[in-house]
């Protein structure tokens, strides 16, 4: 259950971090930030950042006792 609770905070954290770094024109090195489009809406995304933030948030939720 903790895994599913951690998906939305990790998604928000990834969008914020990728948006800030990607809007400056950087790919973030290892983060590999890419500019994606859904219809006419553009956003910045990074799978490596999402997976790392998912692990951190998941661990925090487990430590809190779910």
C-alpha positions in Angstrom: 0.0 0.0 0.0 2.9 2.3 0.8 4.1 2.0 -2.8 0.8 3.3 -4.2 0.7 6.1 -1.7 4.2 7.3 -2.9 3.4 7.5 -6.6 1.6 10.9 -6.6 4.1 12.8 -4.4 7.0 11.3 -6.5 5.2 12.5 -9.7 4.7 16.0 -8.3 8.4 16.2 -7.2 9.6 15.0 -10.6 7.5 17.5 -12.5 8.7 20.4 -10.3 12.4 19.4 -10.4 12.3 18.6 -14.1 10.4 21.8 -14.9 12.8 24.0 -13.0 16.0 22.4 -14.5 14.6 21.8 -17.9 13.2 25.4 -18.4 16.8 26.6 -18.0 17.8 24.6 -21.1 19.7 22.0 -19.2 19.2 18.2 -19.5 20.5 17.7 -15.9 23.3 15.4 -16.9 22.5 11.9 -15.5 18.8 13.0 -15.0 18.3 13.1 -18.7 15.4 15.6 -18.7 13.4 15.6 -21.9 10.8 18.0 -23.2 7.6 16.1 -23.9 4.3 17.1 -25.4 0.7 15.9 -24.8 -1.4 17.6 -27.5 -0.5 21.3 -27.2 0.8 21.1 -23.6 4.6 20.8 -23.1 6.3 19.6 -20.0 9.7 18.3 -18.8 10.1 14.7 -17.7 12.9 12.5 -16.4 12.4 8.8 -15.7 15.6 8.6 -13.5 14.4 11.4 -11.4 10.9 9.8 -11.0 12.4 6.5 -9.9 14.8 8.1 -7.4 12.1 10.3 -5.9 9.7 7.3 -5.8 12.2 5.4 -3.8 12.8 8.2 -1.4 9.1 8.9 -0.9 8.3 5.2 -0.5 11.0 4.8 2.1 9.7 7.9 4.0 6.2 6.5 4.0 7.4 3.1 5.2 9.4 4.7 8.0 6.3 6.6 9.2 4.5 3.4 9.7 2.3 3.4 6.6 
